[in-house]
Amino acid sequence: MKILITGTAGFIGFHLAKALLERGDQIIGIDNLNQYYDPKLKESRNDILKQHKNYIFHKIDISNREELKQVFEKDIDTIVNLAAQAGVRYSLENPFVYITSNEMGFLNILELAKDFKIKNIVYASSSSVYGECKNIPFKETEQLDKPISLYAATKKANEQMAYTYHKLYGLNCTGLRFFTVYGPYGRPDMALFKFTKNILEDKPIDVYNNGDMKRDFTYVADIVQGIAASIDNPLPYEIFNLGRGQPQDLMYFIKCIENNTGKTAMKNMMPMQMGDVPLTYADTSKAEKLLQYAPKTNIEQGVKKFVEWYKEYYKDE
Ligand SMILES: NC(=O)c1ccc[n+]([C@@H]2O[C@H](COP(=O)([O-])OP(=O)(O)OC[C@H]3O[C@@H](n4cnc5c(N)ncnc54)[C@H](O)[C@@H]3O)[C@@H](O)[C@H]2O)c1
């Protein structure tokens, strides 16, 4: 298959593109390589992908419709839109980029998918759309209209825009709500990376809501399996939770990092951050049924793999 993936220099995009290249797909990768976090990490992911002969990369901002149009081709089977400004906390500091990348960027993807008659669109949504939802585990059938961060609002809007394009133009659109994805080559702005770095450097870590938080941490290879299944089974219009379905206490998560680094964390206990939620918990039964989604990696195995990668990748620094 020929698959256009946006955000291939990003964490999830890199793992997805790598897995699809290894199974023989042709990948057109797009990323603007922005400086939200260390661009060297993005370059190293992209360098690994560039070793595959079936990988073509374009440095493009998806909010630039004219540039994006240049790389569209009629024979693309599926578009996977992962390029976005991620992060709940950063959306308090720089709200504008969320509208540019997540809204204008996604609109460009939908418009070009329509014009080029592309059969299947898969896009990243987020567990953050559940906001302060009290019904747990979170189900796709929940009516959600109270996002508590601008990031969440842009992801919910993406689901609605996809519905409109499905309804008006018959595009097949699958939205995937990822739940706290982690693993090797993970994002420097996320807890696992920040905690591991600080613990190894004997610096304190900031623990929000005094540690009273639970997250449904999901290993990146499991997420990749769910995305690949959505590529292989075009559906008219669906939304799926892709989580592990086993929320973990933040303090136990820190314990796993301590076990793998061999060090004890110095903890700064902090209040809850604005826009953040105390619990995420995915009901994954819909994805299990329709996508044969079957997350395999538990938190102990996943954190071990991350810490091993981190130590090796940063061994000379
Ligand atoms: N990692 C998670 O836990 C998680 C959870 C829920 C949803 N998501 C979503 O999954 C997707 C991938 O997340 P990730 O963790 O890999 O993040 P990431 O930041 O590592 O990857 C996103 C990539 O997109 C690129 N990008 C951003 N704006 C762009 C633009 N306007 N044009 C072109 N490229 C652009 C960035 O340079 C980056 O390489 C995002 O849409 C994110 O919102 C991630």
The ligand as a MOL file (V3000), in Angstrom:
LIG
                    3D

  0  0  0     0  0            999 V3000
M  V30 BEGIN CTAB
M  V30 COUNTS 44 48 0 0 0
M  V30 BEGIN ATOM
M  V30 1 N 1.7960 10.6050 22.6920 0
M  V30 2 C 0.6010 10.5740 23.2800 0
M  V30 3 O 0.4640 10.1450 24.4240 0
M  V30 4 C -0.6340 11.0430 22.5580 0
M  V30 5 C -1.8700 10.9290 23.2200 0
M  V30 6 C -3.0220 11.3530 22.5690 0
M  V30 7 C -2.9490 11.8640 21.2910 0
M  V30 8 N -1.7370 11.9870 20.6750 0 CHG=1
M  V30 9 C -1.7150 12.5380 19.3270 0
M  V30 10 O -1.0010 11.6590 18.4920 0
M  V30 11 C -0.3110 12.3840 17.4750 0
M  V30 12 C 1.1690 12.0570 17.5110 0
M  V30 13 O 1.6720 12.3850 18.8040 0
M  V30 14 P 3.1850 12.1940 19.2220 0
M  V30 15 O 3.1850 11.8200 20.6590 0
M  V30 16 O 3.8880 11.3430 18.2350 0 CHG=-1
M  V30 17 O 3.6850 13.7100 19.1410 0
M  V30 18 P 4.9850 14.3320 18.4520 0
M  V30 19 O 4.9780 15.7770 18.8250 0
M  V30 20 O 6.1910 13.5320 18.8090 0
M  V30 21 O 4.6810 14.1470 16.9120 0
M  V30 22 C 3.9880 15.0820 16.1310 0
M  V30 23 C 4.8730 15.4370 14.9430 0
M  V30 24 O 4.1310 16.3050 14.1150 0
M  V30 25 C 4.9620 17.3580 13.6760 0
M  V30 26 N 4.1000 18.5220 13.4370 0
M  V30 27 C 3.4630 19.2820 14.3600 0
M  V30 28 N 2.7730 20.2680 13.7470 0
M  V30 29 C 2.9750 20.1160 12.4050 0
M  V30 30 C 2.5400 20.8140 11.2620 0
M  V30 31 N 1.7650 21.8810 11.3670 0
M  V30 32 N 2.9410 20.3600 10.0410 0
M  V30 33 C 3.7410 19.2840 9.9200 0
M  V30 34 N 4.2050 18.5870 10.9720 0
M  V30 35 C 3.8210 19.0020 12.2040 0
M  V30 36 C 5.9580 17.5840 14.7910 0
M  V30 37 O 7.1810 18.1410 14.3260 0
M  V30 38 C 6.1530 16.1740 15.3400 0
M  V30 39 O 7.2810 15.5440 14.7800 0
M  V30 40 C -0.6340 13.8480 17.7410 0
M  V30 41 O -1.7280 14.2070 16.9460 0
M  V30 42 C -1.0260 13.8680 19.2020 0
M  V30 43 O -1.8860 14.9600 19.4970 0
M  V30 44 C -0.5860 11.5830 21.2840 0
M  V30 END ATOM
M  V30 BEGIN BOND
M  V30 1 1 1 2
M  V30 2 2 2 3
M  V30 3 1 2 4
M  V30 4 1 4 5
M  V30 5 2 4 44
M  V30 6 2 5 6
M  V30 7 1 6 7
M  V30 8 2 7 8
M  V30 9 1 8 9
M  V30 10 1 8 44
M  V30 11 1 9 10
M  V30 12 1 9 42
M  V30 13 1 10 11
M  V30 14 1 11 12
M  V30 15 1 11 40
M  V30 16 1 12 13
M  V30 17 1 13 14
M  V30 18 2 14 15
M  V30 19 1 14 16
M  V30 20 1 14 17
M  V30 21 1 17 18
M  V30 22 2 18 19
M  V30 23 1 18 20
M  V30 24 1 18 21
M  V30 25 1 21 22
M  V30 26 1 22 23
M  V30 27 1 23 24
M  V30 28 1 23 38
M  V30 29 1 24 25
M  V30 30 1 25 26
M  V30 31 1 25 36
M  V30 32 1 26 27
M  V30 33 1 26 35
M  V30 34 2 27 28
M  V30 35 1 28 29
M  V30 36 1 29 30
M  V30 37 2 29 35
M  V30 38 1 30 31
M  V30 39 2 30 32
M  V30 40 1 32 33
M  V30 41 2 33 34
M  V30 42 1 34 35
M  V30 43 1 36 37
M  V30 44 1 36 38
M  V30 45 1 38 39
M  V30 46 1 40 41
M  V30 47 1 40 42
M  V30 48 1 42 43
M  V30 END BOND
M  V30 END CTAB
M  END
